[in-house]
Amino acid sequence: MVNIEWKENGKTRYENLLSENYVEDFVNGLKNRGCTNIVVTNDIEKKVAESIRKYNTKSV
């Protein structure tokens, strides 16, 4: 599975693709729509765990 995150109209969006074969076409479609901050990862769980760790270590 390949996970894609991007910004569109000021909002962060996510999509999970089951096959790497579709990534290039999907990303090109995002670029054509003017999307920014496109990030492709293979391990969304690691990213979520890192976000939680950062949140938990922020001083209040």
Buried (B, 14 or more C-beta within 10 A) or exposed (E): EBBBBBBBEEEEEEEEBEEEEBEEEBBEEBEEEEBEEBEBEEEBEEEEEEEEEEEEEEEE
